Amino acid sequence: MKPSDLPDWARIALRAQHRAARKLRAEHKRLGLPLIVWRNGRVVREKA
């Protein structure tokens, strides 16, 4: 489903989620911490 097909409240929530994820990645990179993500059914530690 494209973001343009979503109701207004869902588009706003999706935008907020993307903004929060971007800030989290930047903070982890700044602090030298790894990111813990779910990839291909497994928990993976990524370098930020």
PQR file with spaces between the fields and no chain letter, atoms N, CA, C, O and H, PARSE charges and radii, in Angstrom:
ATOM       1  N    MET     1       0.836   -1.172    0.000 -0.4000 1.5000
ATOM       2  CA   MET     1       0.000    0.000    0.000 -0.0000 2.0000
ATOM       3  C    MET     1       0.889    1.246    0.000  0.5500 1.7000
ATOM       4  O    MET     1       1.842    1.350    0.773 -0.5500 1.4000
ATOM       5  N    LYS     2       0.564    2.158   -0.859 -0.4000 1.5000
ATOM       6  CA   LYS     2       1.320    3.405   -0.948 -0.0000 2.0000
ATOM       7  C    LYS     2       0.888    4.360    0.156  0.5500 1.7000
ATOM       8  O    LYS     2      -0.267    4.342    0.582 -0.5500 1.4000
ATOM       9  H    LYS     2      -0.210    2.073   -1.487  0.4000 1.0000
ATOM      10  N    PRO     3       1.811    5.191    0.619 -0.5600 1.5000
ATOM      11  CA   PRO     3       1.440    6.174    1.652  0.2800 2.0000
ATOM      12  C    PRO     3       0.288    7.075    1.210  0.5500 1.7000
ATOM      13  O    PRO     3      -0.499    7.516    2.047 -0.5500 1.4000
ATOM      14  N    SER     4       0.177    7.355   -0.086 -0.4000 1.5000
ATOM      15  CA   SER     4      -0.901    8.224   -0.559 -0.0000 2.0000
ATOM      16  C    SER     4      -2.269    7.563   -0.426  0.5500 1.7000
ATOM      17  O    SER     4      -3.291    8.250   -0.443 -0.5500 1.4000
ATOM      18  H    SER     4       0.817    6.997   -0.766  0.4000 1.0000
ATOM      19  N    ASP     5      -2.301    6.225   -0.292 -0.4000 1.5000
ATOM      20  CA   ASP     5      -3.567    5.503   -0.126 -0.0000 2.0000
ATOM      21  C    ASP     5      -4.011    5.443    1.331  0.5500 1.7000
ATOM      22  O    ASP     5      -5.133    5.023    1.615 -0.5500 1.4000
ATOM      23  H    ASP     5      -1.472    5.667   -0.278  0.4000 1.0000
ATOM      24  N    LEU     6      -3.154    5.853    2.252 -0.4000 1.5000
ATOM      25  CA   LEU     6      -3.462    5.779    3.675 -0.0000 2.0000
ATOM      26  C    LEU     6      -4.318    6.969    4.112  0.5500 1.7000
ATOM      27  O    LEU     6      -4.288    8.029    3.488 -0.5500 1.4000
ATOM      28  H    LEU     6      -2.243    6.194    2.022  0.4000 1.0000
ATOM      29  N    PRO     7      -5.083    6.779    5.196 -0.5600 1.5000
ATOM      30  CA   PRO     7      -5.803    7.931    5.756  0.2800 2.0000
ATOM      31  C    PRO     7      -4.804    8.935    6.336  0.5500 1.7000
ATOM      32  O    PRO     7      -3.645    8.606    6.587 -0.5500 1.4000
ATOM      33  N    ASP     8      -5.272   10.143    6.538 -0.4000 1.5000
ATOM      34  CA   ASP     8      -4.388   11.219    7.030 -0.0000 2.0000
ATOM      35  C    ASP     8      -3.668   10.841    8.311  0.5500 1.7000
ATOM      36  O    ASP     8      -2.461   11.051    8.423 -0.5500 1.4000
ATOM      37  H    ASP     8      -6.214   10.410    6.334  0.4000 1.0000
ATOM      38  N    TRP     9      -4.394   10.280    9.290 -0.4000 1.5000
ATOM      39  CA   TRP     9      -3.781    9.950   10.576 -0.0000 2.0000
ATOM      40  C    TRP     9      -2.677    8.917   10.415  0.5500 1.7000
ATOM      41  O    TRP     9      -1.679    8.961   11.134 -0.5500 1.4000
ATOM      42  H    TRP     9      -5.375   10.109    9.199  0.4000 1.0000
ATOM      43  N    ALA    10      -2.842    7.985    9.477 -0.4000 1.5000
ATOM      44  CA   ALA    10      -1.833    6.945    9.279 -0.0000 2.0000
ATOM      45  C    ALA    10      -0.584    7.520    8.599  0.5500 1.7000
ATOM      46  O    ALA    10       0.537    7.122    8.914 -0.5500 1.4000
ATOM      47  H    ALA    10      -3.653    7.948    8.893  0.4000 1.0000
ATOM      48  N    ARG    11      -0.784    8.454    7.671 -0.4000 1.5000
ATOM      49  CA   ARG    11       0.359    9.108    7.018 -0.0000 2.0000
ATOM      50  C    ARG    11       1.173    9.898    8.024  0.5500 1.7000
ATOM      51  O    ARG    11       2.403    9.886    7.979 -0.5500 1.4000
ATOM      52  H    ARG    11      -1.695    8.778    7.415  0.4000 1.0000
ATOM      53  N    ILE    12       0.493   10.585    8.934 -0.4000 1.5000
ATOM      54  CA   ILE    12       1.180   11.364    9.970 -0.0000 2.0000
ATOM      55  C    ILE    12       1.963   10.429   10.886  0.5500 1.7000
ATOM      56  O    ILE    12       3.106   10.720   11.239 -0.5500 1.4000
ATOM      57  H    ILE    12      -0.506   10.595    8.971  0.4000 1.0000
ATOM      58  N    ALA    13       1.358    9.313   11.271 -0.4000 1.5000
ATOM      59  CA   ALA    13       2.030    8.347   12.141 -0.0000 2.0000
ATOM      60  C    ALA    13       3.233    7.729   11.442  0.5500 1.7000
ATOM      61  O    ALA    13       4.280    7.550   12.064 -0.5500 1.4000
ATOM      62  H    ALA    13       0.429    9.077   10.985  0.4000 1.0000
ATOM      63  N    LEU    14       3.103    7.403   10.170 -0.4000 1.5000
ATOM      64  CA   LEU    14       4.208    6.815    9.409 -0.0000 2.0000
ATOM      65  C    LEU    14       5.371    7.799    9.298  0.5500 1.7000
ATOM      66  O    LEU    14       6.531    7.413    9.442 -0.5500 1.4000
ATOM      67  H    LEU    14       2.252    7.548    9.665  0.4000 1.0000
ATOM      68  N    ARG    15       5.060    9.056    9.046 -0.4000 1.5000
ATOM      69  CA   ARG    15       6.093   10.089    8.962 -0.0000 2.0000
ATOM      70  C    ARG    15       6.818   10.237   10.300  0.5500 1.7000
ATOM      71  O    ARG    15       8.039   10.387   10.333 -0.5500 1.4000
ATOM      72  H    ARG    15       4.118    9.369    8.930  0.4000 1.0000
ATOM      73  N    ALA    16       6.066   10.196   11.402 -0.4000 1.5000
ATOM      74  CA   ALA    16       6.667   10.306   12.733 -0.0000 2.0000
ATOM      75  C    ALA    16       7.561    9.101   13.022  0.5500 1.7000
ATOM      76  O    ALA    16       8.628    9.245   13.618 -0.5500 1.4000
ATOM      77  H    ALA    16       5.073   10.074   11.375  0.4000 1.0000
ATOM      78  N    GLN    17       7.131    7.929   12.605 -0.4000 1.5000
ATOM      79  CA   GLN    17       7.936    6.723   12.817 -0.0000 2.0000
ATOM      80  C    GLN    17       9.245    6.804   12.039  0.5500 1.7000
ATOM      81  O    GLN    17      10.295    6.438   12.566 -0.5500 1.4000
ATOM      82  H    GLN    17       6.263    7.812   12.120  0.4000 1.0000
ATOM      83  N    HIS    18       9.200    7.274   10.797 -0.4000 1.5000
ATOM      84  CA   HIS    18      10.414    7.413    9.988 -0.0000 2.0000
ATOM      85  C    HIS    18      11.366    8.441   10.596  0.5500 1.7000
ATOM      86  O    HIS    18      12.581    8.243   10.621 -0.5500 1.4000
ATOM      87  H    HIS    18       8.347    7.571   10.369  0.4000 1.0000
ATOM      88  N    ARG    19      10.794    9.536   11.082 -0.4000 1.5000
ATOM      89  CA   ARG    19      11.622   10.576   11.705 -0.0000 2.0000
ATOM      90  C    ARG    19      12.300   10.039   12.966  0.5500 1.7000
ATOM      91  O    ARG    19      13.478   10.308   13.200 -0.5500 1.4000
ATOM      92  H    ARG    19       9.808    9.697   11.061  0.4000 1.0000
ATOM      93  N    ALA    20      11.562    9.283   13.776 -0.4000 1.5000
ATOM      94  CA   ALA    20      12.124    8.712   14.999 -0.0000 2.0000
ATOM      95  C    ALA    20      13.232    7.711   14.680  0.5500 1.7000
ATOM      96  O    ALA    20      14.253    7.677   15.367 -0.5500 1.4000
ATOM      97  H    ALA    20      10.605    9.064   13.586  0.4000 1.0000
ATOM      98  N    ALA    21      13.038    6.898   13.644 -0.4000 1.5000
ATOM      99  CA   ALA    21      14.055    5.918   13.264 -0.0000 2.0000
ATOM     100  C    ALA    21      15.324    6.623   12.775  0.5500 1.7000
ATOM     101  O    ALA    21      16.436    6.200   13.092 -0.5500 1.4000
ATOM     102  H    ALA    21      12.208    6.926   13.086  0.4000 1.0000
ATOM     103  N    ARG    22      15.151    7.695   12.007 -0.4000 1.5000
ATOM     104  CA   ARG    22      16.302    8.454   11.509 -0.0000 2.0000
ATOM     105  C    ARG    22      17.097    9.062   12.666  0.5500 1.7000
ATOM     106  O    ARG    22      18.328    9.041   12.660 -0.5500 1.4000
ATOM     107  H    ARG    22      14.248    8.038   11.749  0.4000 1.0000
ATOM     108  N    LYS    23      16.382    9.605   13.661 -0.4000 1.5000
ATOM     109  CA   LYS    23      17.054   10.182   14.830 -0.0000 2.0000
ATOM     110  C    LYS    23      17.780    9.106   15.632  0.5500 1.7000
ATOM     111  O    LYS    23      18.892    9.329   16.110 -0.5500 1.4000
ATOM     112  H    LYS    23      15.382    9.622   13.666  0.4000 1.0000
ATOM     113  N    LEU    24      17.153    7.940   15.778 -0.4000 1.5000
ATOM     114  CA   LEU    24      17.779    6.849   16.516 -0.0000 2.0000
ATOM     115  C    LEU    24      19.063    6.385   15.837  0.5500 1.7000
ATOM     116  O    LEU    24      20.076    6.174   16.503 -0.5500 1.4000
ATOM     117  H    LEU    24      16.250    7.759   15.389  0.4000 1.0000
ATOM     118  N    ARG    25      19.025    6.224   14.508 -0.4000 1.5000
ATOM     119  CA   ARG    25      20.237    5.815   13.781 -0.0000 2.0000
ATOM     120  C    ARG    25      21.345    6.841   13.952  0.5500 1.7000
ATOM     121  O    ARG    25      22.504    6.473   14.144 -0.5500 1.4000
ATOM     122  H    ARG    25      18.202    6.395   13.967  0.4000 1.0000
ATOM     123  N    ALA    26      21.008    8.114   13.885 -0.4000 1.5000
ATOM     124  CA   ALA    26      22.010    9.174   14.044 -0.0000 2.0000
ATOM     125  C    ALA    26      22.610    9.157   15.451  0.5500 1.7000
ATOM     126  O    ALA    26      23.819    9.320   15.617 -0.5500 1.4000
ATOM     127  H    ALA    26      20.066    8.413   13.729  0.4000 1.0000
ATOM     128  N    GLU    27      21.762    8.959   16.457 -0.4000 1.5000
ATOM     129  CA   GLU    27      22.254    8.931   17.835 -0.0000 2.0000
ATOM     130  C    GLU    27      23.173    7.730   18.071  0.5500 1.7000
ATOM     131  O    GLU    27      24.219    7.863   18.706 -0.5500 1.4000
ATOM     132  H    GLU    27      20.780    8.826   16.322  0.4000 1.0000
ATOM     133  N    HIS    28      22.789    6.575   17.566 -0.4000 1.5000
ATOM     134  CA   HIS    28      23.625    5.390   17.735 -0.0000 2.0000
ATOM     135  C    HIS    28      24.970    5.561   17.016  0.5500 1.7000
ATOM     136  O    HIS    28      26.010    5.140   17.521 -0.5500 1.4000
ATOM     137  H    HIS    28      21.939    6.468   17.050  0.4000 1.0000
ATOM     138  N    LYS    29      24.934    6.177   15.845 -0.4000 1.5000
ATOM     139  CA   LYS    29      26.182    6.417   15.111 -0.0000 2.0000
ATOM     140  C    LYS    29      27.075    7.370   15.901  0.5500 1.7000
ATOM     141  O    LYS    29      28.282    7.152   16.008 -0.5500 1.4000
ATOM     142  H    LYS    29      24.089    6.519   15.435  0.4000 1.0000
ATOM     143  N    ARG    30      26.479    8.423   16.450 -0.4000 1.5000
ATOM     144  CA   ARG    30      27.236    9.410   17.220 -0.0000 2.0000
ATOM     145  C    ARG    30      27.869    8.779   18.459  0.5500 1.7000
ATOM     146  O    ARG    30      28.996    9.119   18.821 -0.5500 1.4000
ATOM     147  H    ARG    30      25.499    8.600   16.362  0.4000 1.0000
ATOM     148  N    LEU    31      27.154    7.867   19.106 -0.4000 1.5000
ATOM     149  CA   LEU    31      27.644    7.231   20.325 -0.0000 2.0000
ATOM     150  C    LEU    31      28.484    5.986   20.060  0.5500 1.7000
ATOM     151  O    LEU    31      29.064    5.422   20.987 -0.5500 1.4000
ATOM     152  H    LEU    31      26.239    7.591   18.811  0.4000 1.0000
ATOM     153  N    GLY    32      28.554    5.554   18.805 -0.4000 1.5000
ATOM     154  CA   GLY    32      29.326    4.364   18.469 -0.0000 2.0000
ATOM     155  C    GLY    32      28.664    3.068   18.908  0.5500 1.7000
ATOM     156  O    GLY    32      29.341    2.066   19.139 -0.5500 1.4000
ATOM     157  H    GLY    32      28.083    6.012   18.052  0.4000 1.0000
ATOM     158  N    LEU    33      27.351    3.086   19.024 -0.4000 1.5000
ATOM     159  CA   LEU    33      26.603    1.907   19.454 -0.0000 2.0000
ATOM     160  C    LEU    33      26.070    1.139   18.242  0.5500 1.7000
ATOM     161  O    LEU    33      25.790    1.740   17.205 -0.5500 1.4000
ATOM     162  H    LEU    33      26.801    3.900   18.836  0.4000 1.0000
ATOM     163  N    PRO    34      25.931   -0.171   18.364 -0.5600 1.5000
ATOM     164  CA   PRO    34      25.356   -0.938   17.259  0.2800 2.0000
ATOM     165  C    PRO    34      23.830   -0.790   17.239  0.5500 1.7000
ATOM     166  O    PRO    34      23.208   -0.464   18.250 -0.5500 1.4000
ATOM     167  N    LEU    35      23.256   -1.035   16.080 -0.4000 1.5000
ATOM     168  CA   LEU    35      21.804   -1.087   15.962 -0.0000 2.0000
ATOM     169  C    LEU    35      21.390   -2.548   15.991  0.5500 1.7000
ATOM     170  O    LEU    35      22.018   -3.388   15.347 -0.5500 1.4000
ATOM     171  H    LEU    35      23.762   -1.300   15.259  0.4000 1.0000
ATOM     172  N    ILE    36      20.358   -2.848   16.719 -0.4000 1.5000
ATOM     173  CA   ILE    36      19.826   -4.206   16.771 -0.0000 2.0000
ATOM     174  C    ILE    36      18.581   -4.200   15.889  0.5500 1.7000
ATOM     175  O    ILE    36      17.625   -3.477   16.169 -0.5500 1.4000
ATOM     176  H    ILE    36      19.847   -2.165   17.243  0.4000 1.0000
ATOM     177  N    VAL    37      18.590   -5.004   14.825 -0.4000 1.5000
ATOM     178  CA   VAL    37      17.487   -5.015   13.866 -0.0000 2.0000
ATOM     179  C    VAL    37      17.024   -6.444   13.612  0.5500 1.7000
ATOM     180  O    VAL    37      17.741   -7.407   13.882 -0.5500 1.4000
ATOM     181  H    VAL    37      19.367   -5.591   14.598  0.4000 1.0000
ATOM     182  N    TRP    38      15.816   -6.554   13.092 -0.4000 1.5000
ATOM     183  CA   TRP    38      15.245   -7.840   12.712 -0.0000 2.0000
ATOM     184  C    TRP    38      15.434   -7.976   11.213  0.5500 1.7000
ATOM     185  O    TRP    38      14.900   -7.166   10.455 -0.5500 1.4000
ATOM     186  H    TRP    38      15.234   -5.772   12.873  0.4000 1.0000
ATOM     187  N    ARG    39      16.187   -8.988   10.759 -0.4000 1.5000
ATOM     188  CA   ARG    39      16.437   -9.168    9.335 -0.0000 2.0000
ATOM     189  C    ARG    39      16.349  -10.648    8.993  0.5500 1.7000
ATOM     190  O    ARG    39      17.023  -11.475    9.607 -0.5500 1.4000
ATOM     191  H    ARG    39      16.621   -9.646   11.375  0.4000 1.0000
ATOM     192  N    ASN    40      15.527  -10.975    8.025 -0.4000 1.5000
ATOM     193  CA   ASN    40      15.352  -12.346    7.554 -0.0000 2.0000
ATOM     194  C    ASN    40      15.032  -13.315    8.684  0.5500 1.7000
ATOM     195  O    ASN    40      15.565  -14.424    8.725 -0.5500 1.4000
ATOM     196  H    ASN    40      14.979  -10.304    7.526  0.4000 1.0000
ATOM     197  N    GLY    41      14.171  -12.901    9.594 -0.4000 1.5000
ATOM     198  CA   GLY    41      13.749  -13.782   10.669 -0.0000 2.0000
ATOM     199  C    GLY    41      14.740  -13.934   11.800  0.5500 1.7000
ATOM     200  O    GLY    41      14.572  -14.801   12.658 -0.5500 1.4000
ATOM     201  H    GLY    41      13.739  -12.000    9.561  0.4000 1.0000
ATOM     202  N    ARG    42      15.766  -13.112   11.818 -0.4000 1.5000
ATOM     203  CA   ARG    42      16.776  -13.180   12.875 -0.0000 2.0000
ATOM     204  C    ARG    42      17.085  -11.800   13.418  0.5500 1.7000
ATOM     205  O    ARG    42      16.908  -10.785   12.744 -0.5500 1.4000
ATOM     206  H    ARG    42      15.903  -12.407   11.122  0.4000 1.0000
ATOM     207  N    VAL    43      17.551  -11.792   14.655 -0.4000 1.5000
ATOM     208  CA   VAL    43      18.001  -10.544   15.268 -0.0000 2.0000
ATOM     209  C    VAL    43      19.460  -10.360   14.864  0.5500 1.7000
ATOM     210  O    VAL    43      20.276  -11.265   15.041 -0.5500 1.4000
ATOM     211  H    VAL    43      17.695  -12.617   15.202  0.4000 1.0000
ATOM     212  N    VAL    44      19.785   -9.186   14.322 -0.4000 1.5000
ATOM     213  CA   VAL    44      21.114   -8.912   13.802 -0.0000 2.0000
ATOM     214  C    VAL    44      21.641   -7.638   14.428  0.5500 1.7000
ATOM     215  O    VAL    44      20.910   -6.660   14.587 -0.5500 1.4000
ATOM     216  H    VAL    44      19.122   -8.452   14.178  0.4000 1.0000
ATOM     217  N    ARG    45      22.906   -7.657   14.777 -0.4000 1.5000
ATOM     218  CA   ARG    45      23.588   -6.472   15.294 -0.0000 2.0000
ATOM     219  C    ARG    45      24.290   -5.783   14.129  0.5500 1.7000
ATOM     220  O    ARG    45      25.143   -6.386   13.477 -0.5500 1.4000
ATOM     221  H    ARG    45      23.500   -8.451   14.648  0.4000 1.0000
ATOM     222  N    GLU    46      23.940   -4.527   13.861 -0.4000 1.5000
ATOM     223  CA   GLU    46      24.536   -3.776   12.763 -0.0000 2.0000
ATOM     224  C    GLU    46      25.404   -2.655   13.298  0.5500 1.7000
ATOM     225  O    GLU    46      25.117   -2.058   14.336 -0.5500 1.4000
ATOM     226  H    GLU    46      23.247   -4.037   14.390  0.4000 1.0000
ATOM     227  N    LYS    47      26.453   -2.389   12.576 -0.4000 1.5000
ATOM     228  CA   LYS    47      27.283   -1.234   12.922 -0.0000 2.0000
ATOM     229  C    LYS    47      26.552    0.016   12.469  0.5500 1.7000
ATOM     230  O    LYS    47      26.072    0.079   11.338 -0.5500 1.4000
ATOM     231  H    LYS    47      26.686   -2.874   11.733  0.4000 1.0000
ATOM     232  N    ALA    48      26.463    1.004   13.332 -0.4000 1.5000
ATOM     233  CA   ALA    48      25.697    2.211   13.014 -0.0000 2.0000
ATOM     234  C    ALA    48      26.420    3.128   12.112  0.5500 1.7000
ATOM     235  O    ALA    48      25.898    4.186   11.759 -0.5500 1.4000
ATOM     236  H    ALA    48      26.853    0.953   14.252  0.4000 1.0000
